[in-house]
Amino acid sequence: MPPTLDTPEALTRASAADLAAALADGTVTSVDLTRAHLDRIESTGSAVHAYLAVDAEGALATAADVDRAREAGEKLPALAGVPIAVKDVACTKGLVTTAGSRILEGWVPPYDAGVVERLREARMPILGKTNMDEFAMGSSTEHSAYGDTHNPWDLDRSPGGSGGGSAAALAAFSAPLAVGSDTGGSIRQPAAFTGTVGCKPTYGGVSRHGVIALASSLDQIGPCGRSVLDTALLHEVLAGHDPRDSTSIDAPVPPVVEAARRADVSGMTIGVVRDLLGEGLSDGVRARFTESLDHLREAGADIVEVDCPSFAHAVAAYYLILPAEASSNLARYDAMRYGVRVDAGSTERTMAASRAAGFGAEVKRRIILGTYALSSGYYDAWYGQAQKVRTLIARDFEAAFTRADVLVSPTAPTTAFRLGSTHDDPLAMYLADITTIPANLAGLPGLSLPNGLADEDGLPSGFQVYAPAMADDRLYAVGAALEARLRHAWGGGLLDRIPDLPHGGDSAATTSHTQIPCTEATR
């Protein structure tokens, strides 16, 4: 039975699926729903800092337009009127887009990213832009130029990264849905850390047009939600061919919503990746993972173990390929066309001074590493070898999928770590992605959903599902089946147990941005 949505708290805690149903039958208006989320953002802004910019005016205008259309009897998309947050890596026309970097401070794009166009076509009010590690380089959302995001489960903990802002907004109930990007786990690891759901679609399944590039062969936009069905509903909105993206797949979108509603794993073979269960896995994460396998077995799945030996080299290969591509992509920030400019006389000195002032420490570290890996005499030894490892990882996946329909592992080896704990040890942060990186190297889809609280700290753990390319629907079938059994065992959703957040607005995070005309000055 759908929940009663008669208070602002009920509106912000309801699932996107329930909100869409209530909007469709007229028991809730989009304006009331959007205003409830804007108020929630304001009341928790200083505690969580999930947002870099909030567009109250634009979101309410879209909501009012949806309400008028619905009252007039117009046929509307399924999620029309349901508000959404967007990671600050996707361009939004008339609304500041920074990728979490000072070098793009105040930049207002003159166009929308492909995924933002789809959100507007779906008539979804865009609440604002969420915080992220600068240019998506990081696993903690501590490398944003605009301050850390805090995990709503424990404000001293990281929400993961690079998309910690989107995941934290969901866990803080300041958005029912969010858009993220995933280059090596930036959707899935934050989902695990915050008790939410996130999906990295098949590479090319969602357009990257207008998304600020980090590593073009790895980047993928994807949906984030508080349930498997909600995430599938958003996946269906975002996915589809875009001729402006040369890597976009021109094929039908997998039936992800149908699979999430079916939630059936009977007769399915699920492969446990033995190579992702080694050292570094916390006792609590391991215990929740084992329990999850028991639930899937009871639901009718056959559980087998598979070996993917090349996965042991995934982190090393990734941290050569990603910096190499990043050093190329970030060369465009030259202070000549847009972004921060520090005038130092000559063109060369101005470029150097602007990059020194505009890029943060982690971005500089990766640019230097990537430039070195691509330099003469080292290309074959480092970058070339990393690409060979990438091929071996793809072959391991191919072999494993001859034995299983999907593969599974913990999403992250531990629960959320304390803010500041990886500042002096970048390698420790890099290793946090050890279980998520293989999907990006192979271009395969992956999904994370919460599977309980770890015993040692009472923080969420995540369960990850991998599927073959363009079999994204299998992720949702497995995820929904496990979610249903877990919710029955828990007597509700995991986020029902989240602590109350302190209230108090943060003007830096909750500014209501007026729609800025796209003049030459804003380009």
PyMOL commands that set and color helices and strands:
alter all, ss='L'
color gray80, all
select helices_A, chain A and resi 8-13+16-24+30-48+56-71+102-104+114-121+134-136+164-171+188-194+228-238+256-262+274-276+283-298+309-332+347-358+361-373+379-400+426-431+437-442+472-490+494-497+520-522
alter helices_A, ss='H'
color red, helices_A
select strands_A, chain A and resi 51-54+84-87+126-130+177-181+197-200+221-225+269-273+302-306+406-410+446-453+460-466
alter strands_A, ss='S'
color yellow, strands_A
deselect
rebuild
show_as cartoon
